[in-house]
């Protein structure tokens, strides 16, 4: 690496838990009940500059709320 590139060429890390395996209402695993996911552990791609932060905050909020009701 030699430095940062121009705006909109940096991306959130891709890979991770497939979105097909997650219930978006609770962020709970569809495969392993009681296991919750949030943030960059999920297979979400996007341009940096806030998208990854918003995704992390939103999915964490949903998961925490679901775990609090469990």
N, C-alpha and C positions, 0 to 999 in steps of 0.2 A: 504494500500500500504506500502511496505517496502523498495522501491527503484527501480531503473532502472534495467531492465533485460538485458540479453545479446543482442548484436547487431542482428537486423533483427527480433526481436520479438515485437517491438513497431510498431503500425500501425496508419495511419491517421484516424481520426474519421470517421466512416461510418454513413450513414443515410443522410437525407437532401433531396434536390430537385432531383427528378428522372431525369436521363440523357435523358430519352425519351421525357421529357417535355421541352427540351432546344434545340434551334437552334445553333449548334456549330460554325457556320460562324459568328454569332453576339452575342452569349450568351444570346439571348432574349428568354423570355418565349414563348412557343408555345400556352399557355393557356391564358396568360394575356399580350397582346402586350404593349410594353413600359416598361416592367419590365425585368431587366437584372440581371444575377447571375454571381458570381465569387468565386473562392477559396473553402473553406471548407463548404460553404453552400450547395455545390453540393454533391450528393451521389457518392463519389469517394473513393475507398479503395487503400491503398498502404503502403509500408514500409516507415518509416520515414528516414530522412537522405538526404533530398533534394527533394524528389518526391512531397511532399505537398507544398513546397515553389515554385517549378517550375509550378505546377498546378495552384497555386494562381496567380503567376505573369502572366502566359500565358492567363488564362481566364480573368483576369482583363484587360490585354492589348487588347484582342479581344473585350470585352464589351465596353471599353472606346473608341476605334476606331469606333465602331458601333454607340455609342451614339453621338459622334462628327459629324457623317455624317447624323444623323437623323434631 
